[in-house]
Amino acid sequence: MDRARIMEIWNPTRKEKNFGTGYLVSDQLLLTAYHVVEDAAVRREIKVRRLDLEGRTSWVTAELIWPPHPVDTTAHPERDGALLRIADPAWQPPRAAPVRFGRIRGGDRVPCLGLGFPDAVVDRSRPKRRDTMPVRGHVDPLHAMKSGMLTVHVDSGVVPKGLSAGSNWSGASGTALFCGPLLVAVLATDKKISDTANVLDAVPISALAALPGFAQALADHGAHCVIEDVPGLQSEEYPDSPYPSIAMTPISRKQRVRTVLGSAVAGGVVAGVSVFPFLSPRQPIAAWLPAPVAGGALTAWAVPLFRRPRRSGSAREAARQDLAEIVRRQSSERRRQLLGGDTMAINITYKTLPDVGRGPETAWPHGDFLSIARFLDALRPKRLVITGGPGSGKTLLANELVHQLLTRASYPGPVPVPVGLAGWDTDVPFTDWLSTVMAREYLSGSETKARDLLASGRILPVLDGLDEMDEAGSDQRHAIAALTQLNQFEGPLVITCRAANYIRLSGGDDRLLDCATIQINDVSPADGWHYLHQRAYNTARLAGLEPELAKPETVLGDLLTSPWMLTLASLTSQSDAGAAALRSFIGTPTSTDGLRQLRDELLNQLVPTLCKPDPKGVPQPYADDSAVTRWLRLLAANLHGGTTAPADPGSAEGGRDLAVHLLWPLAGPRAARYAAAGLTLACWLPAFVLLTICLRQCHQLPFPGLPLLLLLSPAPFLAAWSARARHIQPRRILFQRLRSRLGWRRIGLGALLGWVLLPPLTPLFGVAYALAVAIAFTLVFGFGLALSVRADIDRRHLVAGGLPTALVLAGAAGSLVGTLGDFIGVIAGCGAGALALAVGVPLGLRAARRTNGGDPDPDPPGVPTPLSPLRNDATAGLIAGLIVTGLTLYATLNIEWLRVDWPLAVATSLACGLAAGPGFVADVTRQYAGVVLATRGKLPWHLVGFLRWCHRVGLLRSAGTVYQIRHDELLAWLQHGAGV
């Protein structure tokens, strides 16, 4: 109960019993008892005023708007309710939270509270001055059930004396009675069954809601009659467990046997190779080194195969809470983005569609934005499909559901995890795909933990975009396949889909079973005006718009019925020019041309408005709206098939995704890629120059220094070739892989390949050189593969390309510069590992693409952002550069054939770090720099900063590792201009 909403009523047409109590249910609408105002000869003579402890409020005029016809409250006491509209221009409504309505189910007594102005507390010297008296007690739903009324027992506080004629409760009629946060009834009369007048009658809100016109009158004034159940003294919602068990796709026995046999064969190979160095009589002690190293790597590889995940309740609950916190932060940020950088939301309403079979056991008939989480709570089972037209707010409502659930003070239920359906290959079982996505995006790559949480029922999948799984106008086979699998999923579930697509699916009996389906309504004029008014920096700019929204025959009333259009109108009205453009359409009759012109005008005013200084006068970093529009048009013009990558043959334009690591088409088919190749060579040039100087000072030129430089020369050309590729793999360093079976299996693969190099190298160059190469190769190739290469690479092609490359490089190094010492083996092993990755990884990814893997790059673990690929790539380059810098500094200060003074050593080390990190590893960073250079003058130099600003002001939204143009209409306007 909000005391700011309590109203005192005076009916001047009566001489006695002319006072009552009311409650504001919207800014201008007042709920009271009908018998308080039934004798008003002139409806506009009803006076009301707000409760004010200091007596500063004055009476304002109100008029009766419901019921439209007289009511006999003696014959029908359950109809004793009325709605008054405050029409006085001087009225200033209070700022308060929306009112929630409820009903009492079951037979338990429920505590209640109300506040009215009864005769018992009237000032006898000043009859028009009344004080307040609370109604504290409980509602007994089992008393007088046939009457249709609620019986209220006042069992706490002061109770007025019973009178033989009249009642001391008179004046409290119309008091709103609350059970907890829910308004459940309107106080009507007292019952003459007690000497102390402690038993009262009240009209249930659910009874009024069933009468014609009541709910519509509320909706017309921005209040929505969503009736919630009052929680009583009932059994727990989930008597056994809040988490259902989910059937998971088991790991096949064939896969387990193949993995274990592979481990055994690898162990035999490593053991056999480890014996080979005993044949060398020169350094027998070194022969003992391979066995422990290989054994340790093999053990680390094989042990996780036999380890079962922990099933303790505490560990599982801790994982659930960590996941909930990650999703909560992401949903809060996403909510602000969807609301246009604000916290004020449009009150989206929806209705439950009639089920045609296999519907829910319980579902509210309708709901609104603020009650979506409670709507889901009431569902049995908790399975929901959200439908609506384009721009109706489906994604916003689904995100609000996640936000409301996770921001509760206590939420023990399954964690709602939002996932986009567009990335699901339906050939993969749903539980497997969802586990992989959860592990990748939220659980630091731990698929075991993801599967455990999903199998234990602790996940509520919130799947966005069922309609986006297929191209427009197609047979929707992917959506049908998805629904087939989702009907086999036994847990809670939420899906969003465009209404037209879902109707087509339902027509063929392809729909989600055992669920409620809701359809989002058009935004009502009252809700639309409330949103515009609350978000306005200057309400004077909106003069004349309120009555226009209530006229569907005008372009403003016809178009401003969706959250997207209202958001545009709100943003454009923040500037004088935008507000003037909006007001210029007042009175324009609706027509196709009129709607198009208004839509174009809103979009034309959007960017100039966003480029204006904020209300505090702080200028925007991009204040030139013409430049911003030009840059956005260039970005939008290169969108094909969903990303900025080139479209496949036959693909249509219309995608909204902007992948930062695939922006090279902005500069044309070759310019950015070849600029990246030039930057690669520029990164390597200082390293070659300074290494030449070092070798010259150490008298190692022309031999063996020149062969050493020649051995290094393939690296920059290979990196340049990689940087000019059309589809490049963003690098990333995932240290959490060291805790996973995948990571240690890859390190084991690196150890196996390293020791395969021993037999051919040992007879030719000795045990020391061969061991140095093997160990260095294992560290670089194994850890590089484990920490920075995606999971779905084709290993056969990876090994086929990487192992011969490593063998050739190690053999060439031993032949040409092996006389320089054993440290050459370390250098050769590191170079062999890096080149083996550079050659083998693209081959493995290319082979994986042929089996629906390898491309596009998945989101990195953690909470992904559109800048994650670029940031991770730069981080990987920095780490690789620091490692090479350290090795080079050690060599130039301690290795005899390369020792130089420390200034030259430091410069050479930094140059080599630049070459190995940004110049070799960070392909995406170089290609992004190439885009900036190749588009000079066409795009801002700080392109990432510009994209981040567009995201902040609402022109772009984030979806995983891509930005998206905010709406299809905005994309069409950017691509084709006005008149679309």
Secondary structure, DSSP 4 states (H G I P E B T S, - for coil): --GGGEEEEE-TT-SSS-EEEEEESSSSEEEE-HHHHTT-SSGGGEEEEE--TTS----EEEEEEESSS---TTT-GGG--EEEEE--TT--PPP-PPPEEEEE-SSS-EEEEEEE--GGGEETTEEEEE--EEEEEEEETTTTGGGT-EEEEEEES--PPP-SSS-TTTT-TTPEEEETTEEEEEEEEE-TT-TT--EEEEEEHHHHHTSTTHHHHHHHTT----EEEEP-S---SSSS-SS------PPPHHHHHHHHHHHHHHHHHHHHHHHGGGG-SS-GGGGGSHHHHHHHHHHHHHHHHHPPPP--HHHHHHHHHHHHHHHHHHHHHHHHHHTTSSS-----EEEEPPPSSS--SB--SEEEGGGHHHHHHH-BS-EEEEEE-TTSSHHHHHHHHHHHHHTSS---SPEEEEEEGGG--TTS-HHHHHHHHHHHHTSTT-HHHHHHHHHTT-EEEEEE-GGGGS-TTS--HHHHHHHHHHTT--S-EEEEEEHHHHHHHHHTT-S-SS-EEEEEPPPPHHHHHHHHHHH-S-GGGGTTHHHHHT-TTBHHHHHTTSHHHHHHHHHHTTSHHHHHHHHTTTTPBP-HHHHHHHHHHHHHHHHHHHTSPPTT-PPPS---HHHHHHHHHHHHHT-BTTBSSPPPTT--S---EE-GGG-GGGG-SSHHHHHHHHHHHHHHHHHHHHHHHHHHHTT-TTTTHHHHHHHHTHHHHHHHHHHT-SS-------GGGGGSHHHHHHHHHHHHHHHHTHHHHHHHH-HHHHHHHHHHHIIIIIHHHHHHS-TT--HHHHHHHHHHHHHHHHHHHHHHHGGG-THHHHHHHHHHHHHHHHHHHHHHHHHHHTTT-S-SPPPPSSS--TTHHHHHHHHHHHHHHHHHHHHHHHHHHH-GGG---HHHHHHHHHHHHHHHIIIII-HHHHHHHHHHHHTBTTB-SSHHHHHHHHHHHTSEEEETTEEEES-HHHHHHHHH-TT-
